[in-house]
């Protein structure tokens, strides 16, 4: 499920760069948001399953801390790139290959 979600996220991220119509952008963002939730939920479940219930709170808190830290750093970095390059196209076009490579690594890990 995580690999399929990452594949859809890669596709919708790539579409964000090329879609010009506002209704299509809203649709792409909506699909991205739905599949982001499919991907994000198991991220908190896997450490609990691997480490056991004794470390459930600590592992969920640790995952949450790094998710929030990543969101903060990404928002700042996105602003820096936008100010430097003058557009979001560069960042968004680099996001899709990252999600795609993560999707491929998920499929490889399961095999």
C-alpha positions in Angstrom: 0.0 0.0 0.0 2.8 2.4 0.8 4.6 1.7 -2.5 1.4 2.3 -4.5 0.7 5.5 -2.6 4.2 6.8 -3.3 3.7 5.9 -7.0 0.5 8.0 -7.1 2.3 10.8 -5.2 5.1 10.8 -7.8 2.5 11.0 -10.6 0.5 13.8 -9.0 3.7 15.7 -8.1 4.8 15.6 -11.7 1.4 16.8 -12.9 1.6 19.8 -10.6 4.4 21.2 -12.8 2.6 20.8 -16.1 -1.1 21.4 -15.4 -2.2 25.0 -16.1 -6.0 24.8 -15.4 -7.1 25.8 -11.9 -9.8 23.0 -11.7 -7.3 20.4 -12.8 -4.8 21.7 -10.2 -7.4 21.4 -7.5 -8.2 17.8 -8.7 -4.5 16.9 -8.7 -4.0 18.3 -5.2 -7.1 16.5 -3.9 -5.8 13.2 -5.3 -2.4 13.9 -3.8 -3.9 14.6 -0.4 -5.9 11.4 -0.4 -2.9 9.2 -1.3 -0.7 11.1 1.1 -3.0 9.9 3.9 -2.7 6.3 2.7 1.1 6.7 2.8 1.3 8.6 6.1 -0.8 6.4 8.3 1.4 3.2 8.0 4.5 5.3 8.8 3.3 5.5 12.4 2.1 1.9 12.5 5.3 0.2 11.3 7.6 1.3 14.2 5.0 0.1 16.7 4.7 -3.2 14.9 8.5 -3.6 14.8 9.4 -2.3 18.2 6.4 -3.5 20.1 3.8 -1.8 22.3 6.3 -0.9 25.0 7.9 1.7 22.7 4.7 2.7 20.9 4.5 6.2 22.3 8.2 7.0 22.0 8.4 5.7 18.4 5.2 7.6 17.3 6.5 10.8 19.0 9.9 10.3 17.3 8.3 9.9 13.9 6.0 12.9 14.5 9.0 15.1 15.6 10.9 14.3 12.3 7.8 14.8 10.2 7.3 18.2 11.7 10.9 19.1 11.4 10.9 18.0 7.7 7.8 20.1 7.1 9.5 23.2 8.7 12.7 22.8 6.7 10.9 22.1 3.5 8.7 25.2 3.8 11.8 27.3 4.4 13.8 25.7 1.6 10.8 26.1 -0.8 10.7 29.8 -0.1 14.5 30.1 -0.6 14.3 28.3 -3.9 11.3 30.4 -5.0 13.1 33.6 -4.1 16.3 32.5 -5.9 14.8 31.0 -9.0 11.6 33.1 -9.2 9.3 30.1 -9.6 8.2 26.9 -7.9 8.7 24.8 -11.1 12.3 23.8 -10.2 11.3 22.4 -6.7 8.1 20.7 -7.9 9.8 19.0 -10.8 12.4 17.6 -8.4 9.8 16.3 -6.0 8.3 13.7 -8.4 11.5 11.8 -9.0 12.1 11.6 -5.2 8.7 10.1 -4.6 9.1 7.8 -7.6 12.5 6.5 -6.3 10.9 6.0 -2.9 8.1 4.0 -4.5 10.5 1.8 -6.3 12.5 1.1 -3.1 9.3 0.1 -1.3 8.5 -2.4 -4.0 12.0 -3.8 -3.9 12.0 -4.0 -0.1 8.8 -6.1 -0.1 10.1 -8.6 -2.6 
